[in-house]
Amino acid sequence: MRGRGGCPHPRPSPKYGRGESEGVDGCGFAPALGARVLWDLGSVAGLEIEGAPFFLGEPDKNGWEAPARLGITSTRVQVFCADPDAFVARAVEAGADGNFDPVRNHEMPWGTHRQGGFIDPFGHIWFVGDHSP
């Protein structure tokens, strides 16, 4: 089976897992975002992007389902970084759909907040904003 980004894997998952032997870096999507693997236990992995650690888990081993099986998005990831435009551009270059929510300025009570989003090759929604407030 191939994900929307063309990566071979048994089924889409937040871990971007291909087969167990390939681990979280198998298709290159997480590294394209600047993610660094902190640890990988097979069905769950710890990663970090720009100093922000997070965990990703394999649905079929942890009791939840992937978007492809559900037919809907099952995960939303929110990332705050110094340059949302560059982050989203890297994701799109790696196979994400950047038409979901283009990066733009939002007027908030604390001032301007720059944010946009994308849908990754596995069906998960990502919102990427600057560090404000």
Secondary structure, 3 states (H helix, E strand, C coil): CECCCCCECCCCCCCCCCCCCCHHHCCCHHHHCCEEEEEECCCEEEEEECCEEEEEECHHHHCCCCHHHHCCCCCEEEEECCCHHHHHHHHHHCCCEEEEEEEEEEEECCEEEEEEEEECCCCCEEEEECCCC
